Amino acid sequence: MLGILSKVKDTRNAITELLYMPKMGTPALSLAGTNGLTLNDDYEYGEPNHTYTIYVISELDGKQVAKSTAVYTQKELEKLEKQNNRKHGIR
């Protein structure tokens, strides 16, 4: 083989070495302080009309350059999440 085709095998081996990732086990996750307990399915957690206030303060060189406040209800947050999911192809 001549030219670039003669380097295909070397290139494939180099890419395989670069992309190699060791096999890792799945971490065992749990919530702190739950002692292995789970949530009760008979109880509805959270309030459907709960209001969230989000404050964002932007600082540059230690000085406040912008400040914003947004008030969202749970219904508005669910609507925004649904829009973002659709944007990413999740239905």
N, C-alpha and C positions, 0 to 999 in steps of 0.2 A: 504494500500500500504506500502511496505517496501523499505528501502534504498533510493536511489537517486530519484526514481520516486515520492516519497512523497513530494519532494521539488519543483516539476515542477511549480505549481501554484505560490508559493512564488517567484521563480526565474523570472517567467513571469511578475509578478507585479513589482519586483525590476527593471527589464530592462525597463519596460514602464515608470517608474518614472525617470530613468536616461536619457532616450531618449526624454522626453517631451520637446517640444519647443513651446513657446507661439505663437499664430497666429499674424503675423505682417502685417501691411498694406504695400502696394507697394509705395515706395517713388516717389515723383514727381520730376523728374530730368529735368534740363534745362541747357543750356550753359550760362555762365555769359556774360552779356552785349548784349544779342541778343534781349531783350525785346519781347520775344515770336515769333520772326521772324524765318522762315525756309529757307533752302537753295533752290536756284532756280534750277529746274531740267533741264532747257535749257542751263545751263552753266556747263562746265567741270572744276571741281576744281582740282588743282594740275597740274603738268607737267609730261607727261609720261616718259621723259628722265631725270628727276631730279636726281641729284647725292647727296647721303648722306654720310658724313664722320663721323665715330663714333670713339671717343677717349675713351679708358679705361685705367685708372691709378690705380694700386693697391698699397695701403700703408699698412705697418705693423709697429706698434709702431711709427707712425709719419714719417716714412722713405719710400720713393718710392722704391718698390721692383720689379715692373714690369710696362711696358707701352706698349700699343698696339694701332694701328690705322687700321681701316678697311674702305674701300671706297666701297659703294654699290650704284647701280642704282636702280630705282624703279622696273625695270624688274627683277633684281636679288633678290630683297626683296620679290616680288610676288612669284618667284620660290621657295625661302626658305619657305615662308608661306604655299605654296601648299604642299611641302614635309612634313612639320610639321603637317598639317591637315591630310594628309594620314597616318602619323605615329600614330595619335590619332583616326583614324577611321572615319574622316570627309571627305566626298567627295564633 
